[in-house]
Amino acid sequence: MTKSAADEVEVSQGNLVWYNERKGYGFVRIGEEEVFLHRSTLDRFGLVRLLTGDVVTVSLSNNEHGRVIKDLLSVERPLNPAPPAAAEPEEGEVRAVVKFFNDLRGYGFVTTDGLDEDVFVHSRVLNDCGFHSLIQGQKLLVKVDNSSRGLQVNSVRLLAD
């Protein structure tokens, strides 16, 4: 981190935790802190979208809410290996099919073997498992939790036929 005495701008590097295009904001992990990133910052840099895991160099400033990202200075996108795949479920996994997934909203639903109701899947879980999106009809292996908000996918792998 470097500071310029003239304008008190701090330059730092971090990893994008998540960014929601529809909401127009996201967060970047810098050290132990998650720092707010607004759509206008991407607009000034000429980007529409960032992907979870992107390494960004940013200038930081402070406002009434704390540290925020003022400007995006560079973006590095790590090469992602293919998402994990398997032919058979492991313990705790069930077969699932993507009912729909909305990239802009960052969520969707899958249908699973043995469950009558659809199961919610969030983009953050997908990103954590090496996916950027899902396609309707795609076959998966998932682990499901029953949270206070209902059934949710907490792990995803491709089902290799």
Chimera marker file (.cmm) of the C-alpha trace (Angstrom):
<marker_set name="trace">
<marker id="1" x="0.000" y="0.000" z="0.000" r="1" g="1" b="0" radius="0.5"/>
<marker id="2" x="1.236" y="3.435" z="-0.880" r="1" g="1" b="0" radius="0.5"/>
<marker id="3" x="-0.094" y="6.820" z="0.129" r="1" g="1" b="0" radius="0.5"/>
<marker id="4" x="0.338" y="10.068" z="-1.673" r="1" g="1" b="0" radius="0.5"/>
<marker id="5" x="0.634" y="12.905" z="0.803" r="1" g="1" b="0" radius="0.5"/>
<marker id="6" x="-0.912" y="15.324" z="-1.712" r="1" g="1" b="0" radius="0.5"/>
<marker id="7" x="-4.320" y="13.656" z="-2.005" r="1" g="1" b="0" radius="0.5"/>
<marker id="8" x="-4.312" y="10.971" z="0.712" r="1" g="1" b="0" radius="0.5"/>
<marker id="9" x="-5.216" y="8.234" z="-1.782" r="1" g="1" b="0" radius="0.5"/>
<marker id="10" x="-4.217" y="4.718" z="-0.850" r="1" g="1" b="0" radius="0.5"/>
<marker id="11" x="-3.376" y="2.207" z="-3.615" r="1" g="1" b="0" radius="0.5"/>
<marker id="12" x="-3.924" y="-1.465" z="-2.818" r="1" g="1" b="0" radius="0.5"/>
<marker id="13" x="-4.494" y="-4.858" z="-4.439" r="1" g="1" b="0" radius="0.5"/>
<marker id="14" x="-7.259" y="-7.326" z="-3.619" r="1" g="1" b="0" radius="0.5"/>
<marker id="15" x="-9.558" y="-10.053" z="-4.901" r="1" g="1" b="0" radius="0.5"/>
<marker id="16" x="-13.144" y="-9.524" z="-5.984" r="1" g="1" b="0" radius="0.5"/>
<marker id="17" x="-15.412" y="-11.326" z="-3.525" r="1" g="1" b="0" radius="0.5"/>
<marker id="18" x="-18.562" y="-10.710" z="-5.588" r="1" g="1" b="0" radius="0.5"/>
<marker id="19" x="-20.131" y="-8.154" z="-7.875" r="1" g="1" b="0" radius="0.5"/>
<marker id="20" x="-23.816" y="-7.947" z="-8.783" r="1" g="1" b="0" radius="0.5"/>
<marker id="21" x="-24.470" y="-6.136" z="-12.068" r="1" g="1" b="0" radius="0.5"/>
<marker id="22" x="-28.161" y="-5.626" z="-11.328" r="1" g="1" b="0" radius="0.5"/>
<marker id="23" x="-27.519" y="-4.047" z="-7.929" r="1" g="1" b="0" radius="0.5"/>
<marker id="24" x="-24.535" y="-2.130" z="-9.246" r="1" g="1" b="0" radius="0.5"/>
<marker id="25" x="-22.107" y="-2.920" z="-6.478" r="1" g="1" b="0" radius="0.5"/>
<marker id="26" x="-19.888" y="-5.554" z="-4.925" r="1" g="1" b="0" radius="0.5"/>
<marker id="27" x="-16.965" y="-6.055" z="-2.577" r="1" g="1" b="0" radius="0.5"/>
<marker id="28" x="-13.204" y="-6.533" z="-2.891" r="1" g="1" b="0" radius="0.5"/>
<marker id="29" x="-11.190" y="-8.311" z="-0.177" r="1" g="1" b="0" radius="0.5"/>
<marker id="30" x="-8.145" y="-6.252" z="0.731" r="1" g="1" b="0" radius="0.5"/>
<marker id="31" x="-6.279" y="-7.918" z="3.560" r="1" g="1" b="0" radius="0.5"/>
<marker id="32" x="-8.895" y="-8.879" z="6.149" r="1" g="1" b="0" radius="0.5"/>
<marker id="33" x="-11.382" y="-6.225" z="5.031" r="1" g="1" b="0" radius="0.5"/>
<marker id="34" x="-14.134" y="-6.287" z="2.386" r="1" g="1" b="0" radius="0.5"/>
<marker id="35" x="-14.241" y="-2.884" z="0.675" r="1" g="1" b="0" radius="0.5"/>
<marker id="36" x="-17.276" y="-1.523" z="-1.202" r="1" g="1" b="0" radius="0.5"/>
<marker id="37" x="-17.066" y="-1.283" z="-5.022" r="1" g="1" b="0" radius="0.5"/>
<marker id="38" x="-19.681" y="0.805" z="-6.888" r="1" g="1" b="0" radius="0.5"/>
<marker id="39" x="-20.725" y="0.458" z="-10.546" r="1" g="1" b="0" radius="0.5"/>
<marker id="40" x="-19.474" y="3.974" z="-11.315" r="1" g="1" b="0" radius="0.5"/>
<marker id="41" x="-15.923" y="2.768" z="-10.587" r="1" g="1" b="0" radius="0.5"/>
<marker id="42" x="-16.254" y="0.087" z="-13.274" r="1" g="1" b="0" radius="0.5"/>
<marker id="43" x="-17.845" y="2.611" z="-15.658" r="1" g="1" b="0" radius="0.5"/>
<marker id="44" x="-14.855" y="4.956" z="-15.333" r="1" g="1" b="0" radius="0.5"/>
<marker id="45" x="-12.496" y="2.050" z="-16.060" r="1" g="1" b="0" radius="0.5"/>
<marker id="46" x="-14.596" y="0.943" z="-19.070" r="1" g="1" b="0" radius="0.5"/>
<marker id="47" x="-15.880" y="-2.358" z="-17.654" r="1" g="1" b="0" radius="0.5"/>
<marker id="48" x="-19.388" y="-3.689" z="-17.221" r="1" g="1" b="0" radius="0.5"/>
<marker id="49" x="-18.563" y="-6.781" z="-15.189" r="1" g="1" b="0" radius="0.5"/>
<marker id="50" x="-15.967" y="-8.288" z="-12.901" r="1" g="1" b="0" radius="0.5"/>
<marker id="51" x="-15.780" y="-11.963" z="-11.970" r="1" g="1" b="0" radius="0.5"/>
<marker id="52" x="-15.239" y="-13.441" z="-8.532" r="1" g="1" b="0" radius="0.5"/>
<marker id="53" x="-11.529" y="-14.017" z="-8.024" r="1" g="1" b="0" radius="0.5"/>
<marker id="54" x="-10.395" y="-11.195" z="-10.318" r="1" g="1" b="0" radius="0.5"/>
<marker id="55" x="-7.308" y="-9.536" z="-8.881" r="1" g="1" b="0" radius="0.5"/>
<marker id="56" x="-7.769" y="-5.775" z="-8.888" r="1" g="1" b="0" radius="0.5"/>
<marker id="57" x="-5.491" y="-2.863" z="-8.102" r="1" g="1" b="0" radius="0.5"/>
<marker id="58" x="-7.513" y="0.040" z="-6.766" r="1" g="1" b="0" radius="0.5"/>
<marker id="59" x="-7.206" y="3.441" z="-5.191" r="1" g="1" b="0" radius="0.5"/>
<marker id="60" x="-9.046" y="3.770" z="-1.890" r="1" g="1" b="0" radius="0.5"/>
<marker id="61" x="-10.586" y="6.737" z="-0.172" r="1" g="1" b="0" radius="0.5"/>
<marker id="62" x="-12.728" y="7.286" z="2.889" r="1" g="1" b="0" radius="0.5"/>
<marker id="63" x="-16.280" y="8.523" z="3.102" r="1" g="1" b="0" radius="0.5"/>
<marker id="64" x="-18.923" y="8.576" z="5.838" r="1" g="1" b="0" radius="0.5"/>
<marker id="65" x="-19.274" y="4.755" z="5.527" r="1" g="1" b="0" radius="0.5"/>
<marker id="66" x="-15.549" y="3.976" z="5.814" r="1" g="1" b="0" radius="0.5"/>
<marker id="67" x="-13.055" y="2.882" z="3.155" r="1" g="1" b="0" radius="0.5"/>
<marker id="68" x="-14.394" y="2.674" z="-0.407" r="1" g="1" b="0" radius="0.5"/>
<marker id="69" x="-12.844" y="2.031" z="-3.793" r="1" g="1" b="0" radius="0.5"/>
<marker id="70" x="-12.323" y="5.307" z="-5.618" r="1" g="1" b="0" radius="0.5"/>
<marker id="71" x="-10.772" y="4.078" z="-8.883" r="1" g="1" b="0" radius="0.5"/>
<marker id="72" x="-10.004" y="0.788" z="-10.555" r="1" g="1" b="0" radius="0.5"/>
<marker id="73" x="-6.394" y="0.851" z="-11.767" r="1" g="1" b="0" radius="0.5"/>
<marker id="74" x="-5.906" y="-2.674" z="-13.183" r="1" g="1" b="0" radius="0.5"/>
<marker id="75" x="-7.644" y="-6.044" z="-13.457" r="1" g="1" b="0" radius="0.5"/>
<marker id="76" x="-6.010" y="-9.449" z="-13.735" r="1" g="1" b="0" radius="0.5"/>
<marker id="77" x="-8.204" y="-12.455" z="-14.408" r="1" g="1" b="0" radius="0.5"/>
<marker id="78" x="-6.628" y="-15.710" z="-13.233" r="1" g="1" b="0" radius="0.5"/>
<marker id="79" x="-6.975" y="-18.670" z="-15.562" r="1" g="1" b="0" radius="0.5"/>
<marker id="80" x="-9.714" y="-20.865" z="-14.190" r="1" g="1" b="0" radius="0.5"/>
<marker id="81" x="-9.420" y="-24.592" z="-14.548" r="1" g="1" b="0" radius="0.5"/>
<marker id="82" x="-12.520" y="-26.408" z="-15.762" r="1" g="1" b="0" radius="0.5"/>
<marker id="83" x="-15.148" y="-26.732" z="-13.031" r="1" g="1" b="0" radius="0.5"/>
<marker id="84" x="-14.928" y="-30.018" z="-11.108" r="1" g="1" b="0" radius="0.5"/>
<marker id="85" x="-16.809" y="-32.923" z="-12.648" r="1" g="1" b="0" radius="0.5"/>
<marker id="86" x="-17.648" y="-36.499" z="-11.674" r="1" g="1" b="0" radius="0.5"/>
<marker id="87" x="-19.669" y="-39.398" z="-13.074" r="1" g="1" b="0" radius="0.5"/>
<marker id="88" x="-21.058" y="-40.560" z="-9.715" r="1" g="1" b="0" radius="0.5"/>
<marker id="89" x="-22.202" y="-38.663" z="-6.627" r="1" g="1" b="0" radius="0.5"/>
<marker id="90" x="-20.041" y="-38.642" z="-3.511" r="1" g="1" b="0" radius="0.5"/>
<marker id="91" x="-21.501" y="-39.036" z="-0.040" r="1" g="1" b="0" radius="0.5"/>
<marker id="92" x="-24.008" y="-36.250" z="0.569" r="1" g="1" b="0" radius="0.5"/>
<marker id="93" x="-24.374" y="-35.312" z="-3.111" r="1" g="1" b="0" radius="0.5"/>
<marker id="94" x="-27.507" y="-35.698" z="-5.213" r="1" g="1" b="0" radius="0.5"/>
<marker id="95" x="-28.089" y="-35.469" z="-8.950" r="1" g="1" b="0" radius="0.5"/>
<marker id="96" x="-29.650" y="-32.201" z="-10.083" r="1" g="1" b="0" radius="0.5"/>
<marker id="97" x="-30.747" y="-30.404" z="-13.238" r="1" g="1" b="0" radius="0.5"/>
<marker id="98" x="-30.673" y="-26.621" z="-13.653" r="1" g="1" b="0" radius="0.5"/>
<marker id="99" x="-34.227" y="-25.303" z="-13.854" r="1" g="1" b="0" radius="0.5"/>
<marker id="100" x="-33.019" y="-21.753" z="-14.513" r="1" g="1" b="0" radius="0.5"/>
<marker id="101" x="-30.212" y="-19.392" z="-13.545" r="1" g="1" b="0" radius="0.5"/>
<marker id="102" x="-30.339" y="-15.609" z="-13.865" r="1" g="1" b="0" radius="0.5"/>
<marker id="103" x="-26.846" y="-14.102" z="-14.227" r="1" g="1" b="0" radius="0.5"/>
<marker id="104" x="-28.031" y="-10.552" z="-13.554" r="1" g="1" b="0" radius="0.5"/>
<marker id="105" x="-29.810" y="-11.461" z="-10.337" r="1" g="1" b="0" radius="0.5"/>
<marker id="106" x="-27.107" y="-13.921" z="-9.283" r="1" g="1" b="0" radius="0.5"/>
<marker id="107" x="-29.316" y="-16.861" z="-8.432" r="1" g="1" b="0" radius="0.5"/>
<marker id="108" x="-31.411" y="-19.691" z="-9.813" r="1" g="1" b="0" radius="0.5"/>
<marker id="109" x="-32.997" y="-23.025" z="-8.984" r="1" g="1" b="0" radius="0.5"/>
<marker id="110" x="-32.250" y="-26.680" z="-9.601" r="1" g="1" b="0" radius="0.5"/>
<marker id="111" x="-34.441" y="-29.756" z="-9.372" r="1" g="1" b="0" radius="0.5"/>
<marker id="112" x="-32.945" y="-32.728" z="-7.575" r="1" g="1" b="0" radius="0.5"/>
<marker id="113" x="-33.508" y="-36.451" z="-7.281" r="1" g="1" b="0" radius="0.5"/>
<marker id="114" x="-35.562" y="-37.269" z="-4.222" r="1" g="1" b="0" radius="0.5"/>
<marker id="115" x="-36.808" y="-33.742" z="-3.427" r="1" g="1" b="0" radius="0.5"/>
<marker id="116" x="-40.222" y="-32.439" z="-4.443" r="1" g="1" b="0" radius="0.5"/>
<marker id="117" x="-39.344" y="-28.750" z="-4.207" r="1" g="1" b="0" radius="0.5"/>
<marker id="118" x="-36.855" y="-26.702" z="-6.226" r="1" g="1" b="0" radius="0.5"/>
<marker id="119" x="-33.528" y="-25.892" z="-4.577" r="1" g="1" b="0" radius="0.5"/>
<marker id="120" x="-32.107" y="-22.352" z="-4.527" r="1" g="1" b="0" radius="0.5"/>
<marker id="121" x="-28.562" y="-21.802" z="-5.836" r="1" g="1" b="0" radius="0.5"/>
<marker id="122" x="-26.659" y="-18.526" z="-5.380" r="1" g="1" b="0" radius="0.5"/>
<marker id="123" x="-23.854" y="-17.209" z="-7.615" r="1" g="1" b="0" radius="0.5"/>
<marker id="124" x="-21.507" y="-16.959" z="-4.618" r="1" g="1" b="0" radius="0.5"/>
<marker id="125" x="-21.719" y="-20.745" z="-4.116" r="1" g="1" b="0" radius="0.5"/>
<marker id="126" x="-21.121" y="-21.235" z="-7.836" r="1" g="1" b="0" radius="0.5"/>
<marker id="127" x="-18.093" y="-18.955" z="-7.791" r="1" g="1" b="0" radius="0.5"/>
<marker id="128" x="-16.672" y="-20.754" z="-4.759" r="1" g="1" b="0" radius="0.5"/>
<marker id="129" x="-16.998" y="-24.029" z="-6.703" r="1" g="1" b="0" radius="0.5"/>
<marker id="130" x="-15.326" y="-22.748" z="-9.902" r="1" g="1" b="0" radius="0.5"/>
<marker id="131" x="-18.427" y="-21.774" z="-11.912" r="1" g="1" b="0" radius="0.5"/>
<marker id="132" x="-19.422" y="-18.384" z="-13.302" r="1" g="1" b="0" radius="0.5"/>
<marker id="133" x="-22.922" y="-19.366" z="-14.401" r="1" g="1" b="0" radius="0.5"/>
<marker id="134" x="-25.273" y="-22.282" z="-15.047" r="1" g="1" b="0" radius="0.5"/>
<marker id="135" x="-27.239" y="-23.233" z="-18.160" r="1" g="1" b="0" radius="0.5"/>
<marker id="136" x="-30.853" y="-24.439" z="-18.145" r="1" g="1" b="0" radius="0.5"/>
<marker id="137" x="-30.919" y="-28.237" z="-18.398" r="1" g="1" b="0" radius="0.5"/>
<marker id="138" x="-27.294" y="-28.627" z="-17.250" r="1" g="1" b="0" radius="0.5"/>
<marker id="139" x="-26.729" y="-31.797" z="-15.184" r="1" g="1" b="0" radius="0.5"/>
<marker id="140" x="-25.006" y="-31.377" z="-11.839" r="1" g="1" b="0" radius="0.5"/>
<marker id="141" x="-24.055" y="-33.050" z="-8.599" r="1" g="1" b="0" radius="0.5"/>
<marker id="142" x="-24.978" y="-30.867" z="-5.624" r="1" g="1" b="0" radius="0.5"/>
<marker id="143" x="-24.980" y="-30.866" z="-1.854" r="1" g="1" b="0" radius="0.5"/>
<marker id="144" x="-28.087" y="-29.334" z="-0.311" r="1" g="1" b="0" radius="0.5"/>
<marker id="145" x="-28.616" y="-27.677" z="3.076" r="1" g="1" b="0" radius="0.5"/>
<marker id="146" x="-31.960" y="-26.935" z="4.656" r="1" g="1" b="0" radius="0.5"/>
<marker id="147" x="-31.465" y="-23.415" z="6.023" r="1" g="1" b="0" radius="0.5"/>
<marker id="148" x="-33.926" y="-21.082" z="7.705" r="1" g="1" b="0" radius="0.5"/>
<marker id="149" x="-34.719" y="-19.779" z="4.203" r="1" g="1" b="0" radius="0.5"/>
<marker id="150" x="-35.396" y="-23.238" z="2.762" r="1" g="1" b="0" radius="0.5"/>
<marker id="151" x="-33.379" y="-25.635" z="0.653" r="1" g="1" b="0" radius="0.5"/>
<marker id="152" x="-30.117" y="-24.200" z="-0.702" r="1" g="1" b="0" radius="0.5"/>
<marker id="153" x="-27.250" y="-25.649" z="-2.745" r="1" g="1" b="0" radius="0.5"/>
<marker id="154" x="-23.926" y="-25.359" z="-0.908" r="1" g="1" b="0" radius="0.5"/>
<marker id="155" x="-21.672" y="-27.304" z="-3.299" r="1" g="1" b="0" radius="0.5"/>
<marker id="156" x="-21.736" y="-27.892" z="-7.083" r="1" g="1" b="0" radius="0.5"/>
<marker id="157" x="-19.927" y="-30.193" z="-9.501" r="1" g="1" b="0" radius="0.5"/>
<marker id="158" x="-20.669" y="-31.042" z="-13.131" r="1" g="1" b="0" radius="0.5"/>
<marker id="159" x="-22.212" y="-34.436" z="-13.774" r="1" g="1" b="0" radius="0.5"/>
<marker id="160" x="-20.063" y="-36.093" z="-16.432" r="1" g="1" b="0" radius="0.5"/>
<marker id="161" x="-22.156" y="-38.471" z="-18.520" r="1" g="1" b="0" radius="0.5"/>
<link id1="1" id2="2" r="1" g="1" b="0" radius="0.2"/>
<link id1="2" id2="3" r="1" g="1" b="0" radius="0.2"/>
<link id1="3" id2="4" r="1" g="1" b="0" radius="0.2"/>
<link id1="4" id2="5" r="1" g="1" b="0" radius="0.2"/>
<link id1="5" id2="6" r="1" g="1" b="0" radius="0.2"/>
<link id1="6" id2="7" r="1" g="1" b="0" radius="0.2"/>
<link id1="7" id2="8" r="1" g="1" b="0" radius="0.2"/>
<link id1="8" id2="9" r="1" g="1" b="0" radius="0.2"/>
<link id1="9" id2="10" r="1" g="1" b="0" radius="0.2"/>
<link id1="10" id2="11" r="1" g="1" b="0" radius="0.2"/>
<link id1="11" id2="12" r="1" g="1" b="0" radius="0.2"/>
<link id1="12" id2="13" r="1" g="1" b="0" radius="0.2"/>
<link id1="13" id2="14" r="1" g="1" b="0" radius="0.2"/>
<link id1="14" id2="15" r="1" g="1" b="0" radius="0.2"/>
<link id1="15" id2="16" r="1" g="1" b="0" radius="0.2"/>
<link id1="16" id2="17" r="1" g="1" b="0" radius="0.2"/>
<link id1="17" id2="18" r="1" g="1" b="0" radius="0.2"/>
<link id1="18" id2="19" r="1" g="1" b="0" radius="0.2"/>
<link id1="19" id2="20" r="1" g="1" b="0" radius="0.2"/>
<link id1="20" id2="21" r="1" g="1" b="0" radius="0.2"/>
<link id1="21" id2="22" r="1" g="1" b="0" radius="0.2"/>
<link id1="22" id2="23" r="1" g="1" b="0" radius="0.2"/>
<link id1="23" id2="24" r="1" g="1" b="0" radius="0.2"/>
<link id1="24" id2="25" r="1" g="1" b="0" radius="0.2"/>
<link id1="25" id2="26" r="1" g="1" b="0" radius="0.2"/>
<link id1="26" id2="27" r="1" g="1" b="0" radius="0.2"/>
<link id1="27" id2="28" r="1" g="1" b="0" radius="0.2"/>
<link id1="28" id2="29" r="1" g="1" b="0" radius="0.2"/>
<link id1="29" id2="30" r="1" g="1" b="0" radius="0.2"/>
<link id1="30" id2="31" r="1" g="1" b="0" radius="0.2"/>
<link id1="31" id2="32" r="1" g="1" b="0" radius="0.2"/>
<link id1="32" id2="33" r="1" g="1" b="0" radius="0.2"/>
<link id1="33" id2="34" r="1" g="1" b="0" radius="0.2"/>
<link id1="34" id2="35" r="1" g="1" b="0" radius="0.2"/>
<link id1="35" id2="36" r="1" g="1" b="0" radius="0.2"/>
<link id1="36" id2="37" r="1" g="1" b="0" radius="0.2"/>
<link id1="37" id2="38" r="1" g="1" b="0" radius="0.2"/>
<link id1="38" id2="39" r="1" g="1" b="0" radius="0.2"/>
<link id1="39" id2="40" r="1" g="1" b="0" radius="0.2"/>
<link id1="40" id2="41" r="1" g="1" b="0" radius="0.2"/>
<link id1="41" id2="42" r="1" g="1" b="0" radius="0.2"/>
<link id1="42" id2="43" r="1" g="1" b="0" radius="0.2"/>
<link id1="43" id2="44" r="1" g="1" b="0" radius="0.2"/>
<link id1="44" id2="45" r="1" g="1" b="0" radius="0.2"/>
<link id1="45" id2="46" r="1" g="1" b="0" radius="0.2"/>
<link id1="46" id2="47" r="1" g="1" b="0" radius="0.2"/>
<link id1="47" id2="48" r="1" g="1" b="0" radius="0.2"/>
<link id1="48" id2="49" r="1" g="1" b="0" radius="0.2"/>
<link id1="49" id2="50" r="1" g="1" b="0" radius="0.2"/>
<link id1="50" id2="51" r="1" g="1" b="0" radius="0.2"/>
<link id1="51" id2="52" r="1" g="1" b="0" radius="0.2"/>
<link id1="52" id2="53" r="1" g="1" b="0" radius="0.2"/>
<link id1="53" id2="54" r="1" g="1" b="0" radius="0.2"/>
<link id1="54" id2="55" r="1" g="1" b="0" radius="0.2"/>
<link id1="55" id2="56" r="1" g="1" b="0" radius="0.2"/>
<link id1="56" id2="57" r="1" g="1" b="0" radius="0.2"/>
<link id1="57" id2="58" r="1" g="1" b="0" radius="0.2"/>
<link id1="58" id2="59" r="1" g="1" b="0" radius="0.2"/>
<link id1="59" id2="60" r="1" g="1" b="0" radius="0.2"/>
<link id1="60" id2="61" r="1" g="1" b="0" radius="0.2"/>
<link id1="61" id2="62" r="1" g="1" b="0" radius="0.2"/>
<link id1="62" id2="63" r="1" g="1" b="0" radius="0.2"/>
<link id1="63" id2="64" r="1" g="1" b="0" radius="0.2"/>
<link id1="64" id2="65" r="1" g="1" b="0" radius="0.2"/>
<link id1="65" id2="66" r="1" g="1" b="0" radius="0.2"/>
<link id1="66" id2="67" r="1" g="1" b="0" radius="0.2"/>
<link id1="67" id2="68" r="1" g="1" b="0" radius="0.2"/>
<link id1="68" id2="69" r="1" g="1" b="0" radius="0.2"/>
<link id1="69" id2="70" r="1" g="1" b="0" radius="0.2"/>
<link id1="70" id2="71" r="1" g="1" b="0" radius="0.2"/>
<link id1="71" id2="72" r="1" g="1" b="0" radius="0.2"/>
<link id1="72" id2="73" r="1" g="1" b="0" radius="0.2"/>
<link id1="73" id2="74" r="1" g="1" b="0" radius="0.2"/>
<link id1="74" id2="75" r="1" g="1" b="0" radius="0.2"/>
<link id1="75" id2="76" r="1" g="1" b="0" radius="0.2"/>
<link id1="76" id2="77" r="1" g="1" b="0" radius="0.2"/>
<link id1="77" id2="78" r="1" g="1" b="0" radius="0.2"/>
<link id1="78" id2="79" r="1" g="1" b="0" radius="0.2"/>
<link id1="79" id2="80" r="1" g="1" b="0" radius="0.2"/>
<link id1="80" id2="81" r="1" g="1" b="0" radius="0.2"/>
<link id1="81" id2="82" r="1" g="1" b="0" radius="0.2"/>
<link id1="82" id2="83" r="1" g="1" b="0" radius="0.2"/>
<link id1="83" id2="84" r="1" g="1" b="0" radius="0.2"/>
<link id1="84" id2="85" r="1" g="1" b="0" radius="0.2"/>
<link id1="85" id2="86" r="1" g="1" b="0" radius="0.2"/>
<link id1="86" id2="87" r="1" g="1" b="0" radius="0.2"/>
<link id1="87" id2="88" r="1" g="1" b="0" radius="0.2"/>
<link id1="88" id2="89" r="1" g="1" b="0" radius="0.2"/>
<link id1="89" id2="90" r="1" g="1" b="0" radius="0.2"/>
<link id1="90" id2="91" r="1" g="1" b="0" radius="0.2"/>
<link id1="91" id2="92" r="1" g="1" b="0" radius="0.2"/>
<link id1="92" id2="93" r="1" g="1" b="0" radius="0.2"/>
<link id1="93" id2="94" r="1" g="1" b="0" radius="0.2"/>
<link id1="94" id2="95" r="1" g="1" b="0" radius="0.2"/>
<link id1="95" id2="96" r="1" g="1" b="0" radius="0.2"/>
<link id1="96" id2="97" r="1" g="1" b="0" radius="0.2"/>
<link id1="97" id2="98" r="1" g="1" b="0" radius="0.2"/>
<link id1="98" id2="99" r="1" g="1" b="0" radius="0.2"/>
<link id1="99" id2="100" r="1" g="1" b="0" radius="0.2"/>
<link id1="100" id2="101" r="1" g="1" b="0" radius="0.2"/>
<link id1="101" id2="102" r="1" g="1" b="0" radius="0.2"/>
<link id1="102" id2="103" r="1" g="1" b="0" radius="0.2"/>
<link id1="103" id2="104" r="1" g="1" b="0" radius="0.2"/>
<link id1="104" id2="105" r="1" g="1" b="0" radius="0.2"/>
<link id1="105" id2="106" r="1" g="1" b="0" radius="0.2"/>
<link id1="106" id2="107" r="1" g="1" b="0" radius="0.2"/>
<link id1="107" id2="108" r="1" g="1" b="0" radius="0.2"/>
<link id1="108" id2="109" r="1" g="1" b="0" radius="0.2"/>
<link id1="109" id2="110" r="1" g="1" b="0" radius="0.2"/>
<link id1="110" id2="111" r="1" g="1" b="0" radius="0.2"/>
<link id1="111" id2="112" r="1" g="1" b="0" radius="0.2"/>
<link id1="112" id2="113" r="1" g="1" b="0" radius="0.2"/>
<link id1="113" id2="114" r="1" g="1" b="0" radius="0.2"/>
<link id1="114" id2="115" r="1" g="1" b="0" radius="0.2"/>
<link id1="115" id2="116" r="1" g="1" b="0" radius="0.2"/>
<link id1="116" id2="117" r="1" g="1" b="0" radius="0.2"/>
<link id1="117" id2="118" r="1" g="1" b="0" radius="0.2"/>
<link id1="118" id2="119" r="1" g="1" b="0" radius="0.2"/>
<link id1="119" id2="120" r="1" g="1" b="0" radius="0.2"/>
<link id1="120" id2="121" r="1" g="1" b="0" radius="0.2"/>
<link id1="121" id2="122" r="1" g="1" b="0" radius="0.2"/>
<link id1="122" id2="123" r="1" g="1" b="0" radius="0.2"/>
<link id1="123" id2="124" r="1" g="1" b="0" radius="0.2"/>
<link id1="124" id2="125" r="1" g="1" b="0" radius="0.2"/>
<link id1="125" id2="126" r="1" g="1" b="0" radius="0.2"/>
<link id1="126" id2="127" r="1" g="1" b="0" radius="0.2"/>
<link id1="127" id2="128" r="1" g="1" b="0" radius="0.2"/>
<link id1="128" id2="129" r="1" g="1" b="0" radius="0.2"/>
<link id1="129" id2="130" r="1" g="1" b="0" radius="0.2"/>
<link id1="130" id2="131" r="1" g="1" b="0" radius="0.2"/>
<link id1="131" id2="132" r="1" g="1" b="0" radius="0.2"/>
<link id1="132" id2="133" r="1" g="1" b="0" radius="0.2"/>
<link id1="133" id2="134" r="1" g="1" b="0" radius="0.2"/>
<link id1="134" id2="135" r="1" g="1" b="0" radius="0.2"/>
<link id1="135" id2="136" r="1" g="1" b="0" radius="0.2"/>
<link id1="136" id2="137" r="1" g="1" b="0" radius="0.2"/>
<link id1="137" id2="138" r="1" g="1" b="0" radius="0.2"/>
<link id1="138" id2="139" r="1" g="1" b="0" radius="0.2"/>
<link id1="139" id2="140" r="1" g="1" b="0" radius="0.2"/>
<link id1="140" id2="141" r="1" g="1" b="0" radius="0.2"/>
<link id1="141" id2="142" r="1" g="1" b="0" radius="0.2"/>
<link id1="142" id2="143" r="1" g="1" b="0" radius="0.2"/>
<link id1="143" id2="144" r="1" g="1" b="0" radius="0.2"/>
<link id1="144" id2="145" r="1" g="1" b="0" radius="0.2"/>
<link id1="145" id2="146" r="1" g="1" b="0" radius="0.2"/>
<link id1="146" id2="147" r="1" g="1" b="0" radius="0.2"/>
<link id1="147" id2="148" r="1" g="1" b="0" radius="0.2"/>
<link id1="148" id2="149" r="1" g="1" b="0" radius="0.2"/>
<link id1="149" id2="150" r="1" g="1" b="0" radius="0.2"/>
<link id1="150" id2="151" r="1" g="1" b="0" radius="0.2"/>
<link id1="151" id2="152" r="1" g="1" b="0" radius="0.2"/>
<link id1="152" id2="153" r="1" g="1" b="0" radius="0.2"/>
<link id1="153" id2="154" r="1" g="1" b="0" radius="0.2"/>
<link id1="154" id2="155" r="1" g="1" b="0" radius="0.2"/>
<link id1="155" id2="156" r="1" g="1" b="0" radius="0.2"/>
<link id1="156" id2="157" r="1" g="1" b="0" radius="0.2"/>
<link id1="157" id2="158" r="1" g="1" b="0" radius="0.2"/>
<link id1="158" id2="159" r="1" g="1" b="0" radius="0.2"/>
<link id1="159" id2="160" r="1" g="1" b="0" radius="0.2"/>
<link id1="160" id2="161" r="1" g="1" b="0" radius="0.2"/>
</marker_set>
